[in-house]
Amino acid sequence: MSGNLKIAVNTRLLLPQRMEGIARFIHEISSRLVSNHPEVEFHFLFDRPYDDRFIYSDNVIPHVLFPPSRHPILWYWWFEYSVNRFLKKNDIDVFFSGDMYLSLKSKIPCLYVSHDLNYIHYPQGLRYSHQLFLQSFFPRYHRKADHIITVSEFSKSDIVQQYAISPDKISVAYNDVPSGFRKFNSEEIQSVRDRFSSSVPFFIYVGSLHPRKNLERLLRAFDKFKTENALPHKLLVYGRKAFKTGTIFSTYDTMQTKSEVVFVDQDQCSVPEILPAAEALIYPSLFEGFGIPILEAFHSGIPVITSNVSSMPEVAGNAALLVEPESIESISQAMHTILQPELRQRLLAEAEKQKKQFDWNRSAQLVWGELFKLSKPQGS
């Protein structure tokens, strides 16, 4: 390949304290693209002052484009004017946008990542202004993209069904976990329990706090589990408050066993520092395009309870106990069942096999292949 290939990457979500699903995908894929292809000139497009840790190598040229885009009006401005103008002015060969937004006005080839269509399935979990924007623009974004990457076969099928897009236009590049996850020994497990759960075993939920994550039913299910079983277990809820959390905390306030629930903020510790000490991960989300915490639990050596809907059975394979996410009884019963030693050992053995299906390097190679197809180096 000639050395003058120029790829622009939408990196506006790369913020050190907000490295959740979409931002994690952008970081893991982009860092590998940069490392694997030093001959390529990568232009990273930020919408505010950036952190130097995301400028991975000398072949990355960062740019801050005005305005900071965290509102529908500013989304439109940033992508349709600022990004479009930059791509045209700088003779970019291909635009890689990993956060489900792109520029409709731009004529530059675009590789577009669509993580999930939760705005269609669970619109009640979004602010009204955001929902209106997504309903208007996301169908156009998917049709405008020259090729689409998504993160699960479920999401691929959903995109095909919702937007009548050919499956040939969509490739699946799975998520994986960040580095740093490992199993804990007994002393490490007890140390975490001493710090967070009054020295007793605990279940854990990992993820942001908002309606789609189904925390109200999780809390009610745990309340049922505790009142029906003379067991010492606590429930740790780990993650940041997103929005529409009022019903979560009103449910918590009505629990008979709310003293057994501990909310852990991200500032207190990282996920790899707490997850391996849990008795099990409980991840009963109503809808996911992937569900990275499931894989994080596999790498932490703990069993998983997760939902039997959307992408979660695909990610979990035979390595998790699946529940009906809208059934409090189903979730509560799973908490009891997951404590059975033989079942735990079987799930953990399956997890060792299942986790091998997911690899950032393979996904980065797939993304590069699609970028290469779309790119048009100068002079070609």
Sequence and secondary structure as in RCSB ss.txt:
>XXXX:A:sequence
MSGNLKIAVNTRLLLPQRMEGIARFIHEISSRLVSNHPEVEFHFLFDRPYDDRFIYSDNVIPHVLFPPSRHPILW
YWWFEYSVNRFLKKNDIDVFFSGDMYLSLKSKIPCLYVSHDLNYIHYPQGLRYSHQLFLQSFFPRYHRKADHIIT
VSEFSKSDIVQQYAISPDKISVAYNDVPSGFRKFNSEEIQSVRDRFSSSVPFFIYVGSLHPRKNLERLLRAFDKF
KTENALPHKLLVYGRKAFKTGTIFSTYDTMQTKSEVVFVDQDQCSVPEILPAAEALIYPSLFEGFGIPILEAFHS
GIPVITSNVSSMPEVAGNAALLVEPESIESISQAMHTILQPELRQRLLAEAEKQKKQFDWNRSAQLVWGELFKLS
KPQGS
>XXXX:A:secstr
  TT EEEEE TT  TT   HHHHHHHHHHHHHHHH TTSEEEEEESS   GGG  STTEEEEE SS   SHHHH
HHIIIIIIHHHHHHTT SEEEE SS   SS  S EEEEE   HHHH GGGS HHHHHHHHHHHHHHHHH SEEEE
S HHHHHHHHHHH   GGGEEE      TT     HHHHHHHHHHHSTTS EEEEES BSGGG HHHHHHHHHHH
HHHS    EEEEES B S  HHHHHHHHT TTGGGEEEE TTT  HHHHGGGSSEEEE  S  S  HHHHHHHHH
T  EEEESSTTHHHHHTTSSEEE TT HHHHHHHHHHTT HHHHHHHHHHHHHHGGG  HHHHHHHHHHHHHHH 
  TT 
